[in-house]
Amino acid sequence: GSVYQKTNAMSEIRKTNKDNFWAQAEKEEERRRQEERRKADEERQKLERERKDRESKEAAVREKRDKERASQIDQQKKYQQQLEAESKEQEKQRWEAASLISQRSVNPREMFKQRERGITPSDSDTPPATPASPQPEEALEEAPAANAYAEEMSQEESPQVEETNSYETVVNESSDRGICARALYDYQAADDTEISFDPEEIITGIEMIDEGWWRGFGPDGHFGMFPANYVELI
C-alpha cells in the first residue's frame, strides 16, 4: 500500500503556532530572569557602595574626633607646663626679692620710719654730708647782726618750712603721676609706712630711694614704701 498521508493544513498551522508560542514564552522567561539578576546585582552594588561610603564617613569622623581630643590633651599639657613654669618663675623672683631684702645690713624701712619721726640716722647708715662752702669774710663782717637775726628766724621757721615743703611734694606727686610701675605680685603692708597692692595695679609717683625699696602712691592713694622687685616700671 501507499505511505502517503493526507495533510490537514489547519492542524499544521495550529501546531506551528503552538511551538512558536512556547519558544517565545521561554525566551521571555529567560529575559525576565536576566533582568531580575541584573537588578539584584545593581542593588547589591548600590548597597555595597553605600556601606563603604558610610564606613568612610564614620572613619573620617572618628579620625577628626581623635585629632581634636589629642589636640586638646596637648594644649592642656602645654598650658599646665606654662602654669608650672610661671609659678616657678614667680616663686624664684619672690625668693630673690626676699633674699635681697634679708641680706641688707641696713633696713630701709627702719630708715624711713626714723626720717618720718624726725630722727637722724646714725653715721654708719647715712652718707657723709658735703662740707659747707666757706663764706667770704667781708659778708660776715658787714652784717653780723643781720646774719644772727636771719639764723634765728631760720631756726624758728624751719619746722613750718619743712611741713610746707612736705605738703607741696605730696600735692605735686599726686597731680603728676611721675614714675609709674605695675605690680607683679600682691604685697601687704607691714605697717602704715608701707603700701599694699595686688597684681596688675599701678603705683605712681615712685621715688627710687634704695636698690631694694622704693616709695610711691599705692592704688588707694596712700604714700609709702614697697619692695622694688615686686613691680615693673611702665
ROSE-4610 file (N, C-alpha, C; in Angstrom, 1 decimal, always signed):
// ROSE-4610
residu = [G/G/G/S/S/S/V/V/V/Y/Y/Y/Q/Q/Q/K/K/K/T/T/T/N/N/N/A/A/A/M/M/M/S/S/S/E/E/E/I/I/I/R/R/R/K/K/K/T/T/T/N/N/N/K/K/K/D/D/D/N/N/N/F/F/F/W/W/W/A/A/A/Q/Q/Q/A/A/A/E/E/E/K/K/K/E/E/E/E/E/E/E/E/E/R/R/R/R/R/R/R/R/R/Q/Q/Q/E/E/E/E/E/E/R/R/R/R/R/R/K/K/K/A/A/A/D/D/D/E/E/E/E/E/E/R/R/R/Q/Q/Q/K/K/K/L/L/L/E/E/E/R/R/R/E/E/E/R/R/R/K/K/K/D/D/D/R/R/R/E/E/E/S/S/S/K/K/K/E/E/E/A/A/A/A/A/A/V/V/V/R/R/R/E/E/E/K/K/K/R/R/R/D/D/D/K/K/K/E/E/E/R/R/R/A/A/A/S/S/S/Q/Q/Q/I/I/I/D/D/D/Q/Q/Q/Q/Q/Q/K/K/K/K/K/K/Y/Y/Y/Q/Q/Q/Q/Q/Q/Q/Q/Q/L/L/L/E/E/E/A/A/A/E/E/E/S/S/S/K/K/K/E/E/E/Q/Q/Q/E/E/E/K/K/K/Q/Q/Q/R/R/R/W/W/W/E/E/E/A/A/A/A/A/A/S/S/S/L/L/L/I/I/I/S/S/S/Q/Q/Q/R/R/R/S/S/S/V/V/V/N/N/N/P/P/P/R/R/R/E/E/E/M/M/M/F/F/F/K/K/K/Q/Q/Q/R/R/R/E/E/E/R/R/R/G/G/G/I/I/I/T/T/T/P/P/P/S/S/S/D/D/D/S/S/S/D/D/D/T/T/T/P/P/P/P/P/P/A/A/A/T/T/T/P/P/P/A/A/A/S/S/S/P/P/P/Q/Q/Q/P/P/P/E/E/E/E/E/E/A/A/A/L/L/L/E/E/E/E/E/E/A/A/A/P/P/P/A/A/A/A/A/A/N/N/N/A/A/A/Y/Y/Y/A/A/A/E/E/E/E/E/E/M/M/M/S/S/S/Q/Q/Q/E/E/E/E/E/E/S/S/S/P/P/P/Q/Q/Q/V/V/V/E/E/E/E/E/E/T/T/T/N/N/N/S/S/S/Y/Y/Y/E/E/E/T/T/T/V/V/V/V/V/V/N/N/N/E/E/E/S/S/S/S/S/S/D/D/D/R/R/R/G/G/G/I/I/I/C/C/C/A/A/A/R/R/R/A/A/A/L/L/L/Y/Y/Y/D/D/D/Y/Y/Y/Q/Q/Q/A/A/A/A/A/A/D/D/D/D/D/D/T/T/T/E/E/E/I/I/I/S/S/S/F/F/F/D/D/D/P/P/P/E/E/E/E/E/E/I/I/I/I/I/I/T/T/T/G/G/G/I/I/I/E/E/E/M/M/M/I/I/I/D/D/D/E/E/E/G/G/G/W/W/W/W/W/W/R/R/R/G/G/G/F/F/F/G/G/G/P/P/P/D/D/D/G/G/G/H/H/H/F/F/F/G/G/G/M/M/M/F/F/F/P/P/P/A/A/A/N/N/N/Y/Y/Y/V/V/V/E/E/E/L/L/L/I/I/I]
num = [1/1/1/2/2/2/3/3/3/4/4/4/5/5/5/6/6/6/7/7/7/8/8/8/9/9/9/10/10/10/11/11/11/12/12/12/13/13/13/14/14/14/15/15/15/16/16/16/17/17/17/18/18/18/19/19/19/20/20/20/21/21/21/22/22/22/23/23/23/24/24/24/25/25/25/26/26/26/27/27/27/28/28/28/29/29/29/30/30/30/31/31/31/32/32/32/33/33/33/34/34/34/35/35/35/36/36/36/37/37/37/38/38/38/39/39/39/40/40/40/41/41/41/42/42/42/43/43/43/44/44/44/45/45/45/46/46/46/47/47/47/48/48/48/49/49/49/50/50/50/51/51/51/52/52/52/53/53/53/54/54/54/55/55/55/56/56/56/57/57/57/58/58/58/59/59/59/60/60/60/61/61/61/62/62/62/63/63/63/64/64/64/65/65/65/66/66/66/67/67/67/68/68/68/69/69/69/70/70/70/71/71/71/72/72/72/73/73/73/74/74/74/75/75/75/76/76/76/77/77/77/78/78/78/79/79/79/80/80/80/81/81/81/82/82/82/83/83/83/84/84/84/85/85/85/86/86/86/87/87/87/88/88/88/89/89/89/90/90/90/91/91/91/92/92/92/93/93/93/94/94/94/95/95/95/96/96/96/97/97/97/98/98/98/99/99/99/100/100/100/101/101/101/102/102/102/103/103/103/104/104/104/105/105/105/106/106/106/107/107/107/108/108/108/109/109/109/110/110/110/111/111/111/112/112/112/113/113/113/114/114/114/115/115/115/116/116/116/117/117/117/118/118/118/119/119/119/120/120/120/121/121/121/122/122/122/123/123/123/124/124/124/125/125/125/126/126/126/127/127/127/128/128/128/129/129/129/130/130/130/131/131/131/132/132/132/133/133/133/134/134/134/135/135/135/136/136/136/137/137/137/138/138/138/139/139/139/140/140/140/141/141/141/142/142/142/143/143/143/144/144/144/145/145/145/146/146/146/147/147/147/148/148/148/149/149/149/150/150/150/151/151/151/152/152/152/153/153/153/154/154/154/155/155/155/156/156/156/157/157/157/158/158/158/159/159/159/160/160/160/161/161/161/162/162/162/163/163/163/164/164/164/165/165/165/166/166/166/167/167/167/168/168/168/169/169/169/170/170/170/171/171/171/172/172/172/173/173/173/174/174/174/175/175/175/176/176/176/177/177/177/178/178/178/179/179/179/180/180/180/181/181/181/182/182/182/183/183/183/184/184/184/185/185/185/186/186/186/187/187/187/188/188/188/189/189/189/190/190/190/191/191/191/192/192/192/193/193/193/194/194/194/195/195/195/196/196/196/197/197/197/198/198/198/199/199/199/200/200/200/201/201/201/202/202/202/203/203/203/204/204/204/205/205/205/206/206/206/207/207/207/208/208/208/209/209/209/210/210/210/211/211/211/212/212/212/213/213/213/214/214/214/215/215/215/216/216/216/217/217/217/218/218/218/219/219/219/220/220/220/221/221/221/222/222/222/223/223/223/224/224/224/225/225/225/226/226/226/227/227/227/228/228/228/229/229/229/230/230/230/231/231/231/232/232/232/233/233/233/234/234/234]
x = [+0.8/+0.0/+0.8/+0.2/+0.9/+1.0/+2.2/+2.5/+2.1/+1.5/+1.1/-0.1/+0.1/-1.0/-1.5/-2.7/-3.3/-3.0/-2.6/-2.2/-3.3/-3.5/-4.5/-3.8/-4.1/-3.4/-3.7/-4.9/-5.2/-4.5/-4.4/-3.8/-2.3/-1.7/-0.3/+0.0/-0.9/-0.8/-0.9/-1.8/-2.0/-0.8/-0.2/+0.9/+2.1/+2.3/+3.4/+3.3/+2.1/+1.8/+2.1/+1.7/+1.9/+3.4/+4.1/+5.6/+6.2/+5.8/+6.3/+6.0/+4.8/+4.3/+5.2/+5.5/+6.3/+7.7/+8.2/+9.6/+9.7/+8.7/+8.6/+8.5/+7.7/+7.5/+8.8/+9.5/+10.8/+11.8/+11.8/+12.7/+12.3/+11.0/+10.6/+10.9/+10.8/+11.2/+12.7/+13.4/+14.9/+15.3/+14.6/+14.9/+14.4/+13.3/+12.9/+13.9/+14.4/+15.3/+16.6/+17.1/+18.3/+18.0/+16.9/+16.6/+16.6/+16.0/+16.0/+17.4/+18.2/+19.6/+20.4/+20.1/+20.8/+20.3/+19.0/+18.6/+19.1/+19.1/+19.7/+21.1/+21.9/+23.3/+23.5/+22.7/+22.8/+22.4/+21.4/+21.0/+22.2/+22.8/+23.9/+25.0/+25.4/+26.5/+26.1/+24.9/+24.4/+24.6/+24.1/+24.3/+25.7/+26.6/+28.0/+28.6/+28.2/+28.8/+28.3/+27.0/+26.5/+27.2/+27.5/+28.2/+29.6/+30.3/+31.7/+31.7/+30.7/+30.7/+30.4/+29.4/+29.1/+30.3/+31.0/+32.2/+33.3/+33.4/+34.4/+34.1/+32.8/+32.5/+32.6/+32.2/+32.4/+33.9/+34.7/+36.2/+36.7/+36.2/+36.7/+36.2/+35.0/+34.5/+35.3/+35.6/+36.4/+37.8/+38.4/+39.8/+39.8/+38.8/+38.7/+38.5/+37.6/+37.4/+38.7/+39.4/+40.6/+41.7/+41.8/+42.7/+42.4/+41.1/+40.6/+40.9/+40.7/+41.0/+42.5/+43.3/+44.7/+45.2/+44.6/+45.0/+44.6/+43.4/+43.0/+43.9/+44.3/+45.2/+46.5/+47.0/+48.3/+48.3/+47.2/+47.1/+47.0/+46.3/+46.1/+47.5/+48.3/+49.6/+50.5/+50.5/+51.3/+50.8/+49.5/+49.0/+49.5/+49.4/+49.8/+51.3/+52.1/+53.5/+53.8/+53.1/+53.2/+52.9/+51.8/+51.5/+52.5/+53.1/+54.1/+55.4/+55.7/+56.9/+56.7/+55.5/+55.2/+55.3/+54.7/+54.7/+56.1/+57.0/+58.4/+59.1/+58.8/+59.5/+59.0/+57.7/+57.3/+57.8/+57.9/+58.5/+60.0/+60.7/+62.1/+62.2/+61.4/+61.5/+61.2/+60.2/+59.8/+61.0/+61.6/+62.7/+63.9/+64.1/+65.2/+64.9/+63.7/+63.3/+63.5/+63.0/+63.1/+64.5/+65.3/+66.8/+67.5/+67.2/+67.8/+67.5/+66.2/+65.8/+66.5/+66.5/+67.1/+68.6/+69.3/+70.7/+71.3/+70.4/+70.8/+71.2/+72.3/+72.8/+71.9/+71.4/+70.6/+69.2/+68.2/+66.8/+66.2/+66.0/+65.4/+64.1/+63.3/+62.0/+62.3/+63.3/+63.6/+64.2/+65.0/+65.5/+64.3/+63.4/+62.2/+61.4/+61.2/+60.5/+61.2/+62.5/+63.3/+63.1/+63.2/+63.0/+61.6/+60.6/+59.2/+59.1/+59.8/+59.7/+60.7/+61.5/+62.5/+63.7/+64.0/+65.2/+66.3/+67.5/+68.6/+69.3/+69.4/+70.1/+71.5/+72.1/+73.5/+74.4/+75.6/+76.6/+76.9/+76.8/+77.0/+75.9/+74.7/+73.5/+73.4/+74.0/+73.8/+75.2/+75.2/+76.4/+76.9/+78.2/+78.8/+78.3/+77.9/+77.4/+78.5/+78.2/+79.1/+79.5/+80.8/+81.2/+80.6/+80.2/+79.6/+80.7/+80.4/+81.4/+81.7/+82.9/+83.2/+82.7/+82.1/+81.6/+82.7/+82.6/+83.6/+83.5/+84.7/+84.9/+84.2/+84.2/+83.6/+82.1/+81.4/+80.0/+79.7/+80.6/+80.4/+80.6/+81.6/+81.9/+80.9/+80.3/+79.4/+78.1/+77.5/+76.2/+76.1/+76.9/+76.8/+75.5/+74.9/+73.6/+72.5/+72.6/+71.6/+71.7/+72.9/+73.1/+72.6/+72.8/+72.4/+70.8/+70.2/+68.8/+68.2/+68.9/+68.4/+68.5/+69.6/+69.8/+68.8/+68.4/+67.4/+66.1/+65.7/+64.4/+64.4/+65.5/+65.6/+65.3/+65.9/+65.7/+64.2/+63.6/+62.2/+61.2/+61.6/+60.6/+60.9/+62.0/+62.4/+61.3/+60.7/+59.7/+58.5/+58.1/+56.9/+57.3/+58.6/+59.0/+59.1/+59.6/+59.6/+58.2/+57.3/+55.9/+55.3/+55.6/+55.1/+55.7/+57.0/+57.7/+57.1/+56.9/+56.4/+55.0/+54.2/+52.8/+52.9/+53.7/+53.8/+54.3/+55.3/+55.8/+54.7/+53.8/+52.7/+51.7/+51.4/+50.4/+51.0/+52.3/+52.8/+52.9/+53.2/+53.3/+51.9/+50.9/+49.5/+49.0/+49.3/+48.8/+49.7/+50.9/+51.8/+52.1/+51.8/+52.0/+53.5/+54.3/+55.8/+56.1/+57.1/+57.5/+56.4/+56.0/+54.9/+55.4/+54.8/+55.1/+53.9/+53.9/+52.8/+53.2/+52.3/+52.6/+52.6/+53.7/+53.8/+53.2/+53.2/+52.7/+51.9/+51.2/+50.4/+51.4/+51.2/+52.1/+51.2/+51.3/+50.5/+51.4/+51.1/+51.9/+52.1/+53.3/+53.6/+53.1/+53.1/+52.6/+52.2/+52.0/+51.5/+52.6/+53.8/+54.9/+55.0/+54.3/+54.3/+52.9/+52.9/+51.7/+51.3/+50.1/+49.6/+49.1/+49.3/+48.8/+48.6/+47.8/+47.5/+48.2/+48.4/+49.0/+48.2/+48.9/+48.4/+47.9/+48.0/+47.6/+48.8/+48.6/+49.6/+50.0/+51.3/+51.9/+52.5/+52.2/+52.6/+53.5/+54.1/+55.0/+56.1/+56.8/+57.8/+59.1/+59.6/+60.9/+61.8/+62.9/+63.8/+64.9/+64.5/+65.3/+66.4/+66.2/+67.1/+67.1/+68.1/+68.1/+67.0/+66.7/+65.7/+64.3/+64.2/+63.0/+62.7/+61.5/+61.1/+59.9/+59.6/+58.4/+57.5/+56.2/+55.3/+53.8/+52.9/+51.5/+50.8/+50.2/+49.5/+48.2/+47.5/+46.2/+45.2/+45.3/+44.4/+44.8/+45.9/+46.4/+47.3/+47.6/+48.5/+49.9/+50.8/+52.2/+53.0/+53.9/+54.7/+55.7/+56.4/+57.4/+56.9/+57.7/+57.3/+58.6/+58.7/+59.8/+59.9/+61.1/+61.3/+61.1/+61.4/+61.4/+59.9/+59.0/+57.6/+56.9/+57.5/+56.9/+57.8/+57.2/+58.0/+57.6/+58.6/+58.4/+57.6/+56.7/+56.0/+56.1]
y = [-1.2/+0.0/+1.3/+2.3/+3.6/+4.2/+4.9/+5.6/+7.0/+7.5/+8.9/+9.1/+10.3/+10.7/+12.0/+12.2/+13.5/+14.5/+15.7/+16.7/+17.7/+18.0/+18.9/+20.3/+21.2/+22.5/+23.2/+23.2/+24.0/+23.3/+22.0/+21.3/+21.7/+21.7/+22.1/+23.5/+24.4/+25.8/+25.9/+25.2/+25.3/+24.7/+23.7/+23.1/+24.0/+24.6/+25.6/+26.8/+27.3/+28.4/+28.0/+26.8/+26.4/+26.3/+25.7/+25.6/+27.0/+27.9/+29.3/+30.0/+29.7/+30.3/+29.9/+28.6/+28.1/+28.6/+28.6/+29.1/+30.6/+31.3/+32.8/+32.9/+32.1/+32.1/+31.8/+30.8/+30.5/+31.7/+32.3/+33.5/+34.6/+34.9/+35.9/+35.6/+34.3/+33.9/+34.1/+33.8/+33.9/+35.4/+36.3/+37.7/+38.2/+37.7/+38.2/+37.8/+36.5/+36.1/+36.9/+37.2/+38.0/+39.4/+40.0/+41.3/+41.3/+40.3/+40.2/+40.1/+39.2/+39.1/+40.4/+41.2/+42.5/+43.4/+43.5/+44.4/+44.0/+42.7/+42.3/+42.6/+42.5/+42.8/+44.3/+45.1/+46.6/+47.0/+46.3/+46.6/+46.3/+45.1/+44.7/+45.6/+46.1/+47.0/+48.4/+48.8/+50.0/+50.0/+48.9/+48.7/+48.6/+48.0/+47.9/+49.3/+50.1/+51.5/+52.3/+52.2/+52.9/+52.5/+51.2/+50.7/+51.3/+51.2/+51.8/+53.3/+54.0/+55.4/+55.7/+55.0/+55.2/+54.9/+53.8/+53.5/+54.5/+55.0/+56.1/+57.3/+57.7/+58.9/+58.7/+57.5/+57.3/+57.3/+56.7/+56.7/+58.1/+59.0/+60.4/+61.1/+60.9/+61.5/+61.0/+59.7/+59.2/+59.8/+59.9/+60.5/+61.9/+62.7/+64.1/+64.2/+63.4/+63.4/+63.1/+62.0/+61.6/+62.8/+63.4/+64.5/+65.7/+66.0/+67.1/+66.7/+65.5/+65.1/+65.1/+64.7/+64.7/+66.1/+67.0/+68.4/+69.1/+68.8/+69.3/+68.8/+67.5/+67.0/+67.7/+67.9/+68.5/+70.0/+70.7/+72.1/+72.1/+71.2/+71.2/+70.9/+70.0/+69.7/+71.0/+71.6/+72.8/+73.9/+74.1/+75.1/+74.8/+73.5/+73.1/+73.4/+73.0/+73.3/+74.8/+75.6/+77.1/+77.6/+77.1/+77.5/+77.1/+75.9/+75.5/+76.3/+76.6/+77.5/+78.9/+79.5/+80.8/+80.8/+79.7/+79.6/+79.5/+78.7/+78.6/+79.9/+80.6/+81.9/+82.9/+83.0/+83.9/+83.5/+82.3/+81.8/+82.2/+82.1/+82.4/+83.9/+84.7/+86.2/+86.6/+86.0/+86.3/+85.9/+84.8/+84.3/+85.3/+85.7/+86.7/+88.0/+88.5/+89.7/+89.6/+88.5/+88.3/+88.2/+87.5/+87.3/+88.6/+89.4/+90.7/+91.6/+91.6/+92.4/+91.9/+90.5/+90.0/+90.1/+90.3/+90.4/+91.8/+92.8/+94.1/+94.4/+95.1/+95.4/+96.5/+97.4/+98.5/+98.3/+98.3/+98.1/+99.4/+99.6/+100.9/+101.3/+100.3/+100.5/+101.3/+100.8/+101.5/+102.9/+103.0/+104.4/+105.3/+104.8/+105.7/+106.0/+105.1/+105.3/+106.4/+106.3/+107.3/+108.7/+108.7/+110.0/+110.6/+109.8/+110.3/+110.8/+110.2/+110.7/+111.8/+112.2/+113.3/+112.9/+111.5/+111.1/+110.9/+111.5/+111.4/+110.1/+109.3/+108.0/+108.2/+107.0/+107.0/+107.3/+107.6/+108.0/+106.8/+105.6/+104.4/+104.2/+104.7/+104.5/+105.5/+106.7/+107.8/+108.2/+108.7/+109.1/+110.4/+110.6/+111.9/+113.1/+114.1/+115.3/+116.1/+116.8/+117.6/+118.8/+119.1/+120.3/+121.6/+122.5/+123.7/+124.6/+125.3/+126.2/+127.4/+127.8/+128.9/+130.2/+131.0/+132.3/+133.4/+134.3/+135.4/+136.2/+136.6/+137.2/+138.6/+139.3/+140.6/+140.6/+139.5/+139.4/+139.2/+138.4/+138.2/+139.4/+140.2/+141.4/+142.5/+142.6/+143.7/+143.7/+142.5/+142.5/+141.3/+141.3/+140.2/+140.1/+141.3/+141.3/+140.8/+141.1/+140.6/+139.2/+138.6/+137.2/+136.5/+137.0/+136.4/+136.3/+137.5/+137.6/+136.6/+136.5/+135.6/+134.1/+133.8/+132.5/+132.1/+133.1/+132.8/+132.6/+133.5/+133.3/+132.0/+131.6/+130.3/+129.2/+129.2/+128.1/+128.1/+129.3/+129.3/+128.8/+129.2/+128.9/+127.6/+126.9/+125.7/+124.6/+124.3/+123.3/+123.6/+124.9/+125.2/+125.0/+125.4/+125.3/+123.9/+123.0/+121.6/+121.0/+121.4/+120.9/+121.4/+122.7/+123.2/+122.5/+122.2/+121.5/+120.1/+119.5/+118.1/+118.1/+119.1/+119.1/+119.4/+120.4/+120.7/+119.4/+118.7/+117.5/+116.5/+116.3/+115.3/+115.8/+117.1/+117.6/+117.5/+117.8/+117.7/+116.3/+115.4/+114.0/+113.4/+113.9/+113.5/+113.9/+115.2/+115.7/+115.2/+115.0/+114.5/+113.0/+112.1/+110.7/+110.3/+111.0/+110.8/+109.4/+108.8/+107.4/+106.4/+105.5/+104.6/+103.2/+102.2/+100.8/+100.0/+98.8/+97.8/+96.7/+96.4/+95.3/+94.0/+93.2/+91.8/+90.8/+91.1/+90.2/+91.0/+90.3/+91.0/+91.3/+92.4/+92.8/+93.5/+93.0/+93.6/+94.4/+95.6/+96.5/+95.9/+96.0/+95.6/+96.6/+97.9/+99.0/+100.2/+101.3/+102.5/+103.2/+102.7/+103.3/+102.6/+101.6/+100.8/+100.9/+100.5/+100.4/+99.0/+98.7/+97.4/+97.5/+96.4/+96.4/+94.9/+94.8/+93.5/+93.4/+92.2/+92.2/+93.0/+93.6/+94.5/+95.9/+96.2/+97.5/+98.5/+99.8/+100.7/+101.5/+101.7/+102.5/+103.8/+105.0/+106.2/+107.0/+108.1/+109.0/+108.3/+107.3/+106.5/+107.3/+107.1/+107.6/+106.4/+106.3/+105.1/+105.5/+105.3/+105.7/+104.7/+103.5/+102.4/+101.3/+100.5/+99.4/+98.4/+98.1/+97.1/+97.7/+98.9/+99.5/+100.9/+101.1/+102.3/+102.9/+104.2/+104.8/+105.3/+105.3/+105.8/+105.7/+106.2/+106.2/+104.9/+104.2/+102.9/+103.2/+102.1/+102.2/+103.0/+103.0/+103.7/+105.1/+105.6/+106.9/+107.1/+106.0/+106.1/+106.1/+106.9/+107.1/+106.3/+105.4/+104.6/+103.7/+102.9/+102.0/+100.7/+100.1/+98.8/+98.1/+96.8/+96.1/+96.4/+96.8/+97.2/+96.0/+94.8/+93.6/+93.1/+93.7/+93.3/+94.0/+94.9/+95.7/+95.8/+96.3/+96.5/+97.9/+98.7/+100.1/+100.1/+101.1/+101.2/+102.6]
z = [+0.0/+0.0/+0.0/-0.2/-0.2/+1.2/+1.4/+2.7/+2.8/+1.8/+1.7/+2.7/+3.4/+4.3/+4.0/+4.1/+3.7/+4.8/+4.3/+5.2/+5.5/+6.9/+7.3/+7.5/+6.7/+6.7/+8.0/+8.5/+9.7/+10.9/+10.9/+12.0/+12.1/+10.9/+10.8/+11.3/+10.9/+11.3/+12.8/+13.4/+14.9/+15.6/+15.1/+15.7/+15.6/+14.5/+14.3/+15.3/+15.3/+16.2/+17.7/+18.0/+19.4/+19.7/+18.8/+19.0/+19.1/+18.3/+18.3/+19.6/+20.1/+21.4/+22.5/+22.6/+23.7/+23.6/+22.4/+22.2/+22.6/+22.3/+22.6/+24.1/+24.8/+26.2/+26.9/+26.4/+27.1/+26.9/+25.8/+25.6/+26.6/+26.7/+27.6/+29.0/+29.4/+30.8/+31.0/+30.0/+30.2/+30.3/+29.5/+29.6/+31.0/+31.5/+32.8/+33.9/+33.8/+34.8/+34.7/+33.5/+33.3/+33.9/+33.7/+34.2/+35.7/+36.3/+37.8/+38.3/+37.6/+38.1/+38.0/+36.9/+36.7/+37.8/+38.1/+39.1/+40.5/+40.7/+42.0/+42.2/+41.1/+41.1/+41.3/+40.6/+40.8/+42.2/+42.8/+44.2/+45.1/+44.9/+45.7/+45.6/+44.4/+44.2/+44.9/+44.8/+45.4/+46.9/+47.5/+49.0/+49.4/+48.6/+48.9/+48.8/+47.8/+47.8/+49.0/+49.3/+50.5/+51.8/+51.9/+53.1/+53.2/+52.0/+52.0/+52.3/+51.7/+51.9/+53.4/+54.0/+55.4/+56.3/+56.0/+56.8/+56.6/+55.4/+55.2/+55.9/+55.9/+56.7/+58.2/+58.7/+60.1/+60.5/+59.6/+59.9/+59.9/+59.0/+59.0/+60.2/+60.7/+61.9/+63.1/+63.2/+64.3/+64.3/+63.1/+63.0/+63.4/+63.0/+63.4/+64.9/+65.4/+66.9/+67.7/+67.2/+67.8/+67.7/+66.6/+66.4/+67.4/+67.4/+68.3/+69.8/+70.2/+71.5/+71.8/+70.9/+71.0/+71.1/+70.3/+70.3/+71.7/+72.2/+73.5/+74.6/+74.5/+75.6/+75.5/+74.2/+74.1/+74.5/+74.2/+74.7/+76.2/+76.8/+78.2/+78.9/+78.3/+78.8/+78.7/+77.5/+77.4/+78.3/+78.5/+79.5/+80.9/+81.3/+82.6/+82.8/+81.7/+81.8/+81.9/+81.2/+81.2/+82.6/+83.2/+84.6/+85.6/+85.4/+86.3/+86.2/+84.9/+84.6/+85.2/+85.0/+85.6/+87.1/+87.7/+89.1/+89.7/+89.0/+89.4/+89.3/+88.2/+87.9/+89.0/+89.3/+90.3/+91.7/+92.0/+93.3/+93.3/+92.2/+92.1/+92.4/+91.7/+91.9/+93.3/+93.9/+95.3/+96.2/+95.9/+96.8/+96.6/+95.4/+95.1/+95.8/+95.7/+96.4/+97.9/+98.5/+99.9/+100.3/+99.5/+99.8/+99.8/+98.8/+98.7/+99.9/+100.3/+101.5/+102.8/+102.9/+104.2/+104.3/+103.1/+103.2/+103.4/+103.4/+103.6/+105.1/+105.3/+106.6/+107.2/+106.4/+106.9/+106.3/+107.1/+106.7/+106.3/+105.0/+104.5/+105.2/+105.6/+106.3/+107.6/+108.3/+109.6/+109.4/+108.3/+108.0/+107.7/+106.9/+106.5/+107.8/+108.7/+109.9/+110.7/+110.8/+111.5/+110.9/+109.6/+108.9/+109.1/+109.1/+109.4/+110.8/+111.8/+113.2/+113.4/+112.4/+112.6/+113.3/+113.3/+114.0/+112.9/+113.2/+112.3/+112.4/+111.2/+111.3/+111.7/+112.2/+112.6/+111.5/+111.8/+110.8/+109.8/+110.4/+109.5/+108.5/+108.8/+107.9/+106.9/+107.1/+106.1/+105.5/+104.3/+103.7/+104.3/+104.4/+105.0/+104.3/+105.1/+104.5/+103.8/+102.7/+102.0/+102.8/+103.0/+103.8/+103.2/+104.0/+103.6/+103.0/+101.9/+101.3/+102.3/+102.4/+103.3/+102.8/+103.6/+103.2/+103.2/+102.3/+102.3/+103.7/+104.1/+105.4/+105.4/+104.2/+104.1/+104.4/+103.9/+104.1/+105.6/+106.3/+107.7/+108.5/+108.1/+108.9/+108.6/+107.4/+107.1/+107.9/+108.1/+108.8/+109.7/+110.8/+111.8/+112.5/+112.8/+113.4/+112.5/+111.3/+110.3/+110.2/+110.1/+110.0/+111.2/+112.3/+113.6/+113.6/+113.2/+113.2/+112.1/+111.0/+109.9/+110.4/+111.1/+111.6/+112.6/+113.5/+114.5/+113.9/+112.9/+112.2/+111.4/+110.8/+110.1/+111.0/+112.2/+113.2/+113.6/+113.8/+114.2/+113.1/+111.9/+110.8/+110.1/+110.4/+109.7/+109.8/+111.0/+111.1/+110.1/+110.1/+109.2/+107.8/+107.4/+106.0/+105.6/+106.6/+106.2/+106.0/+106.9/+106.7/+105.4/+105.0/+103.8/+102.6/+102.6/+101.5/+101.4/+102.6/+102.5/+101.9/+102.3/+101.7/+100.2/+99.8/+98.4/+97.6/+98.2/+97.5/+97.2/+98.3/+98.2/+97.1/+97.1/+96.2/+94.7/+94.5/+93.2/+92.7/+93.6/+93.2/+92.9/+93.6/+93.4/+92.1/+91.7/+90.4/+89.3/+89.5/+88.4/+88.8/+87.9/+88.1/+88.3/+87.6/+87.8/+87.3/+87.9/+87.6/+88.0/+87.1/+87.4/+87.3/+87.9/+87.8/+88.0/+87.4/+87.5/+88.5/+89.4/+90.4/+89.7/+90.0/+89.6/+90.5/+91.8/+92.8/+93.8/+94.7/+95.7/+96.9/+97.5/+98.7/+99.7/+101.0/+102.1/+103.0/+103.2/+104.1/+105.5/+106.0/+107.4/+108.4/+108.0/+108.9/+108.0/+108.6/+107.8/+107.0/+107.2/+106.4/+105.0/+104.8/+103.5/+102.8/+101.6/+100.8/+100.4/+100.2/+99.8/+98.3/+97.6/+96.2/+95.8/+94.7/+94.1/+92.7/+92.2/+90.8/+89.8/+88.9/+87.8/+88.2/+89.5/+90.0/+89.8/+89.7/+89.3/+90.5/+90.7/+91.7/+91.0/+91.5/+90.8/+91.7/+91.1/+91.9/+92.6/+91.9/+92.6/+92.8/+94.0/+94.4/+94.6/+93.8/+93.9/+95.0/+96.3/+97.4/+97.7/+97.2/+97.6/+96.5/+96.5/+95.5/+95.7/+96.9/+97.2/+97.6/+98.0/+98.5/+97.7/+97.3/+96.7/+97.4/+97.2/+97.7/+96.6/+96.9/+95.9/+96.4/+95.5/+95.9/+95.5/+96.4/+96.1/+95.5/+95.1/+94.4/+95.3/+96.6/+97.5/+97.8/+97.1/+97.3/+98.5/+99.2/+100.4/+99.9/+100.5/+100.1/+101.1/+100.6/+101.4/+100.7/+101.4/+100.8/+100.3/+99.4/+98.9/+98.3/+98.2/+97.6/+96.1/+95.7/+94.2/+93.3/+93.8/+93.0/+92.8/+93.4/+93.3/+92.2/+91.5/+90.4/+89.2/+88.1/+86.9/+86.4/+86.0/+85.5/+84.2/+84.0/+82.8/+82.2]
